[in-house]
């Protein structure tokens, strides 16, 4: 805005016929103000670059963190699935082993944390020759 006012001042000086000296002074002031505005614009631009660099850095950190959270969540889900769906062959082998050690079906179920009916089914199938 001041730039326009100064330019207007130059035109007024010309119109008033103040002469070359007054015109030269007005042009000089205009150039000085223009330099000041350019300097301020450079400072604003540098500040904007710094803000953008910080935003980029934060976005990168957020992506890395999200990937790590995803990995941890995936590992946790896999652990839960492994716990909820243990290998059936291993359960059968453990039931047979513990039964061979003389444990009751009830104690085997508690030890292996499997339903009593599942333990009884495995033992019944073994008794009737249907081992798998």
N, C-alpha and C positions, 0 to 999 in steps of 0.2 A: 504494500500500500504506500509506504513511504517513497518507494521507487517511483511510483506514478505521480505522487505529489511533487517530487523533485523534478521530474520531467515536465510537469505542468508549470513549475516555477521557472524552468528554463524558457519555456514558451512565453510566459508572462514577461520575463526579462527582455526577451527579444521584442515582444510587442510594445513594451514601454520604452524601448530604445535606450536601455541603460548602457549599451556599448559592449565592446568585445571583452573588456576586463570582467565585467559582471557576468557575462556569459561563460567565460573561462572558469570563474569561481564556481558557478552553478554546476558546470559539467564536472569539475573536480569533485565537488561534494557528492554528486550523483555516482561517480566512479567509486568513491570511498564507501558509500552505502551499499553499492552493488557488491563490492569485495566482502563487506561484513555479512551480507545475506548469503553469499556463496560459502563463506566460512561456516556459518550456522548450518547450512544445508549439509555440508561435509560432516559436521559433528553429528547431526541427526542420522545421516546415512551410516556412519560408523556405529552408532548406538543400535540401529536396526540390525546391522550385520551381527553384532554381539548377541542380541536377543535371538536371532534366527539360529546362530550356532548353539546357543544354550538349549533352545527348543529341540534342535536336531539331536543333541547329546541326550537329552531327557527321553526323547522318543526311542532312541537306541537302547537306553537302559531299560525302558519299559518293555520293549520287545524281548530283551534277554531275560528279564524277570518273568514275563509271561511264558516263555519257553521253559524255564526252570519249573514254574508252577505246574505247567502241563506235564512235564516229566514226572514230577513228584506225584501228581494226581494219577497218572498212568501206572506208576509203580504201586501206589496204594490200591488201585483197583485190581491190579494183577494179584497182589497179595490177598486181597479179600476173595477174589475168585478162586485162588488156589486153596484158600481155607474153606470156602463153601463147597467147592467141587473137587475134593481130593481124588487122587487116582484110585479108581475102583479096584484095580488089580492089587495095589499095595494094601488096601483095606482088607481084601479077602485073605491075603497072605498074613497080615497081622492078626486077623481073627483066628485063623487056623493055628498060628504059632501060639497065641495066648491060650487057646482051647487045649492045645497039646501040653501046655504048662499046668493045666488043671483049673484054669479060671472059669467061672460060670459065665453064661451069656450076659447076665446083668453087669458083672464086673468088667467084662470085655467092652460092653457098650459104653460104660462110664470112662474107662481108660482111653478108648479111642475117640470118644466124643461123637459116636454115631448112634442112630436110633436102635433100640433093642430089637425091633422087628427085623431090621437089616441083618444084625448079627445072627439072630435065630434062623433066618432064611439061609444064610451062608452055611451055618452048621447043619441045618436040615438037608440041604442039597448035598453036602459032603457025606452025610450018613447014608443017603440013598444012592450014592455012587455017581452023582452028577457033578463032580468037581470040574471047575472051569478055570 
